[in-house]
Amino acid sequence: MIPVATVILAGGKSRRMGTDKALLPCRGTTLLDIALQTAVQTGFPVYVSTAPDRSYDLPSGISRISDHYAGIGPLGGIASCLEQIPAETLIFIPVDMPLLQAELLRKMVEMIPASASALAVQTGRRIYPLPLVLRQSALNAIKRQIDRNDFRLYSLLDRIPTQIIVHPEWEPYFANLNTPDDRKICNE
């Protein structure tokens, strides 16, 4: 088992955006390419979680994980990755956060205490459910939550031992694209 892996969550339906967010043009490339570059820079093995009916042209050495719990949001992709990736700790990043920095992700991994199953970031009053550091010990709780038809990441953070770190200065890096109006992030 490897100690840490980085996972890009790219299995969403992109309903509000109206098109596959992973393939959206941003800063001369695509959101997926930006996320791949950031993930590779963490120095950990990289995986991309996708819906079963979606595949992307991934660089050599990057593995695709098919979401066995398709249609329930990021929690399904997270559960699938915990089941299939032989890593003790995984850091999950969404494909739609083009300003994320590998250095912040590495710091998150370093900050998770041995007693925690998860680590999330709070900036000001908001706790971000992604990016998220999770240990394999979270898998059973996630499966039980899915069985209860509760697919919210915030519920997961309430149910498992979670370390919340407060870093208001990180907020600009957590900007994400959900609607066409959010695409202005790609032009900054």
Backbone torsions as a table, in degrees:
resi	resn	phi	psi	omega
1	MET	NA	134.3	177.3
2	ILE	-82.8	154.5	-177.5
3	PRO	-69.9	-46.4	-173.1
4	VAL	-141.7	144.2	172.1
5	ALA	-136.8	153.1	176.2
6	THR	-107.7	133.5	-179.1
7	VAL	-123.4	128.5	173.3
8	ILE	-94.8	122.0	177.2
9	LEU	-86.4	110.0	-176.5
10	ALA	-132.4	33.2	-176.4
11	GLY	-106.7	7.1	-176.0
12	GLY	-71.5	163.5	-179.1
13	LYS	-83.7	-15.0	178.3
14	SER	54.8	39.5	-177.4
15	ARG	-57.6	-49.1	-176.6
16	ARG	-68.2	-30.6	179.7
17	MET	-78.4	-32.6	178.6
18	GLY	88.3	-1.5	178.4
19	THR	-155.0	161.5	-179.0
20	ASP	-60.3	114.0	-176.9
21	LYS	-63.3	-33.5	-178.3
22	ALA	-57.5	-32.2	-176.4
23	LEU	-96.8	4.0	179.7
24	LEU	-64.6	134.6	175.0
25	PRO	-66.0	138.3	178.5
26	CYS	-158.1	120.9	175.1
27	ARG	54.1	41.9	175.7
28	GLY	83.6	4.5	178.9
29	THR	-147.0	-152.1	177.5
30	THR	-116.3	163.1	176.4
31	LEU	-58.9	-39.4	178.8
32	LEU	-62.7	-43.3	179.6
33	ASP	-63.7	-38.4	177.3
34	ILE	-64.0	-46.0	179.6
35	ALA	-62.9	-39.8	178.2
36	LEU	-62.3	-43.7	179.6
37	GLN	-61.7	-44.8	179.0
38	THR	-63.4	-45.7	-178.6
39	ALA	-61.7	-44.5	179.5
40	VAL	-61.6	-38.3	-178.9
41	GLN	-67.0	-15.3	176.3
42	THR	-67.7	-24.5	-178.8
43	GLY	88.2	-0.1	179.1
44	PHE	-99.1	158.2	173.2
45	PRO	-56.3	145.5	-173.4
46	VAL	-117.4	137.6	176.6
47	TYR	-130.8	154.3	175.4
48	VAL	-123.0	121.4	177.9
49	SER	-90.7	125.5	-178.0
50	THR	-132.8	162.7	171.4
51	ALA	-64.6	152.1	-177.4
52	PRO	-58.0	-29.2	-176.4
53	ASP	-93.8	11.2	-176.2
54	ARG	-126.1	135.3	172.6
55	SER	-139.6	150.9	-179.1
56	TYR	-123.1	157.2	175.6
57	ASP	-78.8	100.2	-175.2
58	LEU	-99.8	146.7	177.4
59	PRO	-63.1	159.2	176.7
60	SER	-57.2	138.3	178.8
61	GLY	90.3	-7.7	178.1
62	ILE	-103.7	123.4	-177.3
63	SER	-100.1	145.2	176.4
64	ARG	-95.8	135.2	174.6
65	ILE	-114.3	120.2	178.9
66	SER	-80.9	134.7	-178.0
67	ASP	-75.9	111.5	178.4
68	HIS	-77.7	-12.2	-179.3
69	TYR	-116.8	48.8	-174.1
70	ALA	-60.6	146.9	173.8
71	GLY	89.0	4.1	-179.1
72	ILE	-115.8	12.5	177.1
73	GLY	90.3	-167.3	-173.7
74	PRO	-60.9	-28.7	-178.8
75	LEU	-60.0	-36.0	178.0
76	GLY	-65.3	-43.6	176.9
77	GLY	-64.8	-38.6	178.8
78	ILE	-63.7	-46.4	178.9
79	ALA	-60.8	-44.6	179.5
80	SER	-59.7	-41.2	-179.3
81	CYS	-69.2	-41.8	177.7
82	LEU	-61.3	-34.4	178.9
83	GLU	-72.5	-33.7	-169.2
84	GLN	-105.4	-18.2	-175.9
85	ILE	-100.5	124.7	-177.7
86	PRO	-81.5	64.1	178.8
87	ALA	-129.5	143.4	178.0
88	GLU	-71.8	-37.3	-178.3
89	THR	-130.1	136.1	177.5
90	LEU	-125.8	139.6	172.2
91	ILE	-109.2	122.8	-176.6
92	PHE	-101.4	127.8	176.7
93	ILE	-124.9	141.2	177.5
94	PRO	-79.7	149.3	-179.4
95	VAL	-68.5	-17.8	-172.4
96	ASP	-101.2	25.7	175.2
97	MET	-118.1	79.5	-172.5
98	PRO	-70.7	-10.2	-178.2
99	LEU	-97.3	-1.3	178.4
100	LEU	-57.0	147.8	179.4
101	GLN	-119.7	137.3	-179.8
102	ALA	-58.4	-36.9	-179.7
103	GLU	-59.1	-41.0	178.3
104	LEU	-65.0	-39.9	-179.4
105	LEU	-65.8	-42.1	176.6
106	ARG	-62.7	-40.1	178.0
107	LYS	-62.3	-39.3	178.3
108	MET	-60.6	-44.2	-180.0
109	VAL	-62.5	-41.6	179.8
110	GLU	-65.6	-27.8	-173.4
111	MET	-87.9	-10.6	-177.8
112	ILE	-72.8	120.8	179.7
113	PRO	-74.5	158.9	-179.8
114	ALA	-59.6	-27.4	-177.2
115	SER	-80.9	-8.1	-175.6
116	ALA	-102.5	147.7	172.7
117	SER	-96.3	-16.0	-177.4
118	ALA	-146.7	156.8	172.9
119	LEU	-139.9	128.6	177.8
120	ALA	-130.5	165.4	-176.1
121	VAL	-110.9	137.1	172.0
122	GLN	-111.7	131.2	174.7
123	THR	-121.4	110.9	-175.0
124	GLY	66.6	-127.4	-178.4
125	ARG	-90.3	-8.3	-174.7
126	ARG	-100.0	132.0	170.8
127	ILE	-98.7	126.8	179.1
128	TYR	-92.0	125.1	177.2
129	PRO	-75.9	-17.6	175.4
130	LEU	-138.3	140.9	-1.3
131	PRO	-64.4	156.5	-173.5
132	LEU	-142.1	132.1	173.3
133	VAL	-98.7	127.9	179.8
134	LEU	-131.9	143.3	172.9
135	ARG	-97.8	160.1	176.8
136	GLN	-55.9	-27.7	-178.8
137	SER	-61.6	-14.0	179.5
138	ALA	-82.5	-14.8	-170.6
139	LEU	-58.4	-47.3	-177.7
140	ASN	-62.2	-39.9	177.8
141	ALA	-64.3	-38.2	178.5
142	ILE	-64.7	-44.6	179.2
143	LYS	-61.7	-41.3	178.0
144	ARG	-64.0	-39.3	179.2
145	GLN	-65.2	-41.5	176.8
146	ILE	-62.7	-41.9	178.2
147	ASP	-60.3	-27.8	178.4
148	ARG	-87.6	5.4	-177.7
149	ASN	58.8	33.3	174.6
150	ASP	-111.0	108.1	-172.4
151	PHE	-107.5	11.7	-176.0
152	ARG	-82.6	131.4	178.0
153	LEU	-65.7	-33.9	178.1
154	TYR	-62.3	-36.3	176.4
155	SER	-62.8	-40.8	178.4
156	LEU	-60.3	-45.5	-178.4
157	LEU	-62.1	-29.1	177.3
158	ASP	-78.0	-24.0	-172.7
159	ARG	-93.7	-20.3	-177.2
160	ILE	-118.6	160.1	177.3
161	PRO	-62.4	109.6	-174.3
162	THR	-121.3	131.2	173.0
163	GLN	-95.4	122.5	175.0
164	ILE	-102.4	122.7	176.2
165	ILE	-104.8	141.2	-176.3
166	VAL	-104.2	117.3	179.2
167	HIS	-143.1	80.7	-179.7
168	PRO	-58.3	-28.5	-177.8
169	GLU	-69.9	-13.5	179.9
170	TRP	-85.7	-10.7	-173.6
171	GLU	-51.9	-43.8	-179.4
172	PRO	-57.7	-29.3	-178.2
173	TYR	-75.4	-14.9	-175.7
174	PHE	-98.1	10.5	177.1
175	ALA	-63.6	134.2	179.5
176	ASN	-129.1	167.2	-177.3
177	LEU	-109.6	114.8	176.7
178	ASN	-117.3	-29.5	-177.5
179	THR	-128.2	164.2	177.8
180	PRO	-55.9	-32.7	178.4
181	ASP	-63.6	-28.4	-179.0
182	ASP	-71.9	-11.1	-176.6
183	ARG	-64.7	-11.4	177.9
184	LYS	-59.6	-25.2	176.8
185	ILE	-56.7	-34.5	-177.5
186	CYS	-73.5	-14.3	-177.6
187	ASN	-102.9	-2.5	-177.3
188	GLU	-80.7	NA	NA
